[in-house]
Amino acid sequence: MSTTWFSRVVLPWYREHKRPLPWRASRDPYRIWLSEVILQQTRVDQGTAYWHRFVERYPRVRDLAGASEDEVLRLWQGLGYYSRARNLRMAAQQVVDRHKGRFPADHAALLALKGVGDYTAAAIGSMAFGLAEPVVDGNVYRVLARVFGIATPIDSTAGRREFRALAASLLPKDEPGEHNQAVMELGALVCTPKPACAECPLRNRCIARRTDRIGLLPVKVGKTKVRERYFNFLHIRVPGGIYLQKRTGKDIWQGLYQLPLLESDKPLSRKGLQTMISAQLGKGWTIVAVHGPVKHILSHQVIQGLFWELVPPPRFKAPSDWTLAKQKEVERYALPRLVERHLFPGRG
């Protein structure tokens, strides 16, 4: 069965209604790649400002490849998912080292770049190089599930396979990038979780609308368990400034700086904090004040943060992984948004 009708409908709609986003002004794979990575978990209005910031600081992929990790994390601060910022820098280095500073016009080679999955490789390949690779994101799942009445769960192996095959069958070979953007834009502007069906160019073909299943599609069965954590940040003021600690390991906020942290398995009282800090850092601490709790919600975690203002005991020697930052230089460090809001409350 021919599927050419789909593109014949969505492409004219897209050309009339698409948002004038800056990375759409050219087919530069570097700028397209930056936009895709930044917007993976970010609203377009927020992400656009970050995109401009990155392009201004690092106008070419070689500039990003030569940046330090701390510089990139600082520029990324506030977007969350900091592993993406680290992958961004490493992928830029791969483009420079392996491809002489030019993004490869090959799907497999794009997939080999750090942090680039099938979605991002297809986006870069189709939009920058005209490769006939289907892009399937949350917006595309929603449009296809409703228009074609597909109830296969989108978070199942069978569902991912089915939707990708369908998206590939709809893809025109002469305008794959434009088509991919059109379907994503339709999902972002019209076929939203609460859709504006009257504005949809596909409404007369939509099976979900015809069978009154719009609210039921797409189907997603998996539910991610949310983990609750209790962070006790130590706001220690000393004559030289303030102590910071760089996060390492495979946990959240890797590579960012925070106030020294004691994590507990439940909310701590003043007495509980005294007991914990005495056991880990020695006795003689004075609690000046406590702020919070402040709830900070991540994708699969909820952080309950308490900020303890403390005076250390006489002749206190800080652990080797702590950094004494001058008060006026603290903002130069890449901080988790939760910590930044405590230290600089006026920023919101």
C-alpha positions in Angstrom: 0.0 0.0 0.0 1.3 3.4 -1.0 2.3 5.7 1.9 3.2 8.8 -0.2 0.1 10.5 0.9 1.6 11.0 4.3 4.5 13.2 3.1 2.3 15.0 0.6 0.2 16.2 3.5 2.8 16.9 6.3 5.4 18.6 4.1 3.2 21.5 3.0 1.9 21.9 6.5 5.4 22.1 7.9 6.6 24.7 5.4 3.7 26.9 6.4 3.8 26.4 10.1 7.3 25.5 11.2 9.0 27.5 13.9 12.0 29.7 12.7 14.6 27.8 14.8 18.2 29.0 14.2 19.7 25.5 13.5 17.2 25.2 10.6 18.8 28.0 8.8 21.6 25.8 7.5 22.5 22.2 6.9 25.7 22.4 9.1 25.9 19.0 10.8 27.7 20.6 13.8 24.9 23.0 14.5 22.2 20.3 13.9 24.1 17.9 16.3 24.3 20.6 19.0 20.6 21.3 18.8 19.6 17.6 18.9 21.8 16.9 22.0 20.6 20.0 23.9 16.9 19.5 23.1 16.7 15.8 24.1 15.3 16.6 27.5 14.8 20.4 27.2 12.1 22.7 26.1 12.8 24.5 22.8 12.6 28.0 24.4 15.2 27.1 27.1 17.3 25.0 24.7 17.6 27.7 22.1 19.4 30.0 24.5 21.9 27.3 25.4 22.4 26.5 21.7 23.3 30.2 21.0 25.6 30.2 23.9 27.5 27.1 22.7 27.7 28.4 19.1 29.0 31.7 20.3 31.6 30.1 22.5 32.5 27.2 20.2 31.6 28.3 16.6 33.3 25.2 15.1 33.6 21.6 16.3 37.3 22.1 16.7 36.7 24.8 19.2 34.5 22.5 21.3 37.0 19.7 21.0 39.7 21.9 22.5 37.6 23.0 25.5 38.2 21.7 29.0 35.6 19.5 30.6 35.0 22.1 33.3 34.4 24.8 30.7 31.8 22.7 28.9 30.1 21.7 32.1 29.9 25.3 33.2 28.3 26.3 29.9 25.9 23.4 30.2 24.9 24.2 33.8 21.2 24.2 34.4 20.3 21.7 31.6 20.9 18.6 33.7 21.9 15.2 32.3 25.5 16.3 32.6 26.8 13.0 31.0 25.5 14.5 27.7 27.8 17.5 28.1 30.8 15.2 28.7 29.8 13.1 25.7 29.4 16.2 23.6 33.0 17.2 24.2 34.3 13.7 23.6 32.3 13.3 20.4 33.7 16.6 19.1 37.2 15.3 19.8 36.4 12.1 17.9 35.2 14.2 14.9 38.5 16.1 15.0 40.7 13.1 15.6 39.0 10.5 13.3 37.4 12.6 10.6 39.7 15.6 10.3 37.1 18.0 11.8 34.3 17.0 9.5 31.2 15.1 10.5 30.9 11.8 8.6 28.1 11.5 6.1 27.5 7.9 7.1 25.0 6.6 9.6 27.3 3.9 11.1 30.1 6.4 11.5 27.8 8.9 13.2 26.6 6.1 15.5 30.2 5.5 16.5 30.5 9.0 18.0 30.2 9.2 21.8 26.7 9.7 23.0 25.1 9.5 19.5 22.3 7.0 19.3 20.1 5.9 16.5 17.8 9.0 16.8 20.6 11.6 16.8 22.5 9.8 14.0 19.3 9.7 11.9 18.6 13.4 12.6 22.1 14.5 11.6 22.3 12.2 8.6 18.9 13.1 7.2 19.0 16.9 7.9 22.6 17.6 7.1 23.4 15.0 4.4 20.1 13.8 3.0 20.5 10.3 4.2 17.2 8.3 4.1 17.2 7.5 7.8 13.9 7.8 9.8 13.9 9.8 13.0 11.7 8.4 15.8 11.3 10.4 19.0 8.5 10.9 21.4 6.7 13.3 19.0 7.0 10.9 16.1 5.7 7.9 18.2 2.7 9.9 19.2 1.8 11.0 15.6 2.3 7.5 14.1 0.5 5.7 16.9 -2.6 7.9 16.5 -2.7 8.3 12.8 -2.2 4.5 12.1 -4.0 3.3 15.3 -1.0 1.3 16.6 -1.4 -0.1 20.2 2.0 -1.8 20.4 3.8 -0.4 23.4 6.4 2.2 22.3 8.7 1.1 25.2 8.9 -2.5 24.0 11.3 -4.1 21.6 8.5 -5.0 19.3 7.1 -1.5 19.4 10.4 0.2 18.7 11.0 -2.1 15.7 7.4 -1.6 14.4 7.5 2.1 14.6 10.9 2.4 13.1 9.8 0.3 10.1 6.7 2.4 9.7 8.7 5.6 9.9 11.1 4.3 7.3 8.3 3.3 4.9 6.9 6.8 5.1 10.2 8.5 4.4 10.6 10.2 1.0 14.0 9.5 -0.5 14.4 13.0 -1.9 13.5 15.0 1.2 14.2 12.8 4.3 15.4 15.7 6.5 12.5 17.9 5.8 10.1 15.0 6.3 11.6 14.0 9.6 11.4 17.6 10.9 7.8 17.9 9.7 6.6 14.8 11.6 8.4 15.9 14.8 7.0 19.5 14.4 3.5 18.1 14.0 3.9 16.2 17.3 5.4 19.2 19.0 2.8 21.7 18.0 -0.5 19.9 17.2 -0.5 16.2 18.0 0.5 16.9 21.6 -0.6 14.8 24.6 -3.7 17.1 24.6 -3.9 17.5 20.8 -5.5 20.3 18.7 -7.1 17.9 16.3 -9.0 20.6 14.4 -5.6 22.0 13.3 -4.1 18.7 12.2 -3.6 18.2 8.5 -3.9 14.4 9.0 -7.2 14.5 11.0 -9.2 12.9 8.2 -6.8 10.0 8.0 -6.3 9.6 11.8 -7.5 6.2 13.0 -7.3 7.2 16.7 -9.6 10.1 16.1 -12.0 7.9 14.1 -12.1 5.2 16.8 -12.1 7.7 19.7 -8.7 6.4 21.1 -6.7 9.6 21.0 -6.3 9.6 24.8 -5.2 5.9 24.8 -2.4 6.2 22.2 0.5 5.8 22.2 0.7 2.9 24.7 3.6 2.8 27.2 3.7 0.0 29.8 6.9 0.5 31.7 7.0 2.6 34.8 10.4 3.7 36.1 10.8 3.4 39.9 11.6 6.8 41.4 14.4 6.8 44.1 14.3 9.3 47.0 17.6 10.5 48.4 18.5 12.7 51.3 21.5 15.1 50.7 23.0 17.1 53.6 25.2 19.8 52.1 27.8 21.4 54.4 28.0 25.1 53.8 31.3 25.8 55.6 32.4 29.4 55.6 36.1 29.9 56.5 38.2 33.1 56.2 39.6 31.9 52.8 36.3 31.4 51.2 34.0 28.3 50.9 34.7 24.6 50.5 33.6 22.8 47.4 33.8 19.2 46.4 34.0 17.8 42.9 31.6 14.9 42.2 33.2 11.8 40.7 32.0 8.3 40.0 29.0 7.2 38.0 26.4 9.1 40.0 24.4 12.2 39.1 26.2 15.5 38.5 29.5 13.8 37.7 32.2 16.3 37.2 30.3 19.2 38.8 31.2 21.0 42.1 29.0 21.0 45.1 29.1 21.9 48.7 30.7 18.9 50.7 28.0 16.3 51.0 26.8 13.7 53.5 24.1 11.5 52.2 21.7 9.9 54.7 19.0 7.2 54.3 16.4 9.4 55.9 15.9 13.1 56.9 18.4 14.2 59.6 17.7 16.2 62.7 20.4 18.5 64.1 21.4 15.7 66.5 21.5 13.3 63.6 23.7 15.6 61.6 26.0 16.1 64.5 26.4 12.3 65.0 27.1 11.8 61.3 29.5 14.6 60.8 31.4 13.6 64.0 31.8 10.1 62.7 33.0 11.1 59.3 34.8 14.4 59.9 35.6 14.5 63.6 34.0 16.3 66.6 33.7 19.9 67.5 31.4 21.2 64.7 28.9 24.1 65.4 25.6 24.2 63.5 24.8 27.8 62.8 21.6 27.3 60.7 19.8 24.9 58.5 17.9 25.7 55.3 15.4 23.4 53.6 14.4 20.8 52.9 14.5 21.7 49.2 13.0 19.2 46.8 14.9 18.7 43.5 13.2 16.4 41.0 15.3 14.5 38.4 14.0 12.0 35.9 14.3 8.9 38.1 15.3 10.5 41.5 13.9 13.0 44.0 16.5 14.8 46.0 15.6 16.2 49.4 18.3 18.7 50.1 19.2 20.2 53.5 21.9 23.0 53.6 23.7 23.1 57.0 25.7 26.3 57.8 28.6 25.1 59.9 31.6 26.4 61.7 34.4 23.8 61.7 36.4 22.8 64.8 39.7 24.6 65.5 42.6 23.4 63.4 40.2 21.6 61.0 42.0 20.0 58.1 39.8 19.5 55.0 39.8 16.2 53.1 42.1 16.1 50.1 39.2 16.1 47.6 37.8 19.4 48.9 38.6 22.7 47.1 38.8 26.0 49.0 37.2 28.5 46.5 37.3 32.2 47.1 33.8 33.6 47.6 34.0 35.8 44.6 35.2 32.9 42.4 32.5 30.4 43.3 30.3 31.2 40.3 33.1 30.2 38.0 32.6 26.6 39.0 30.0 24.3 37.4 27.4 23.7 40.1 24.3 21.5 40.2 21.2 23.8 40.0 20.1 22.8 43.5 23.4 24.1 45.0 23.5 27.1 42.7 20.1 28.2 43.9 21.2 28.0 47.5 24.4 30.0 47.0 22.9 32.5 44.6 19.2 32.7 45.5 18.6 35.8 43.4 19.1 33.7 40.2 15.8 31.8 40.7 
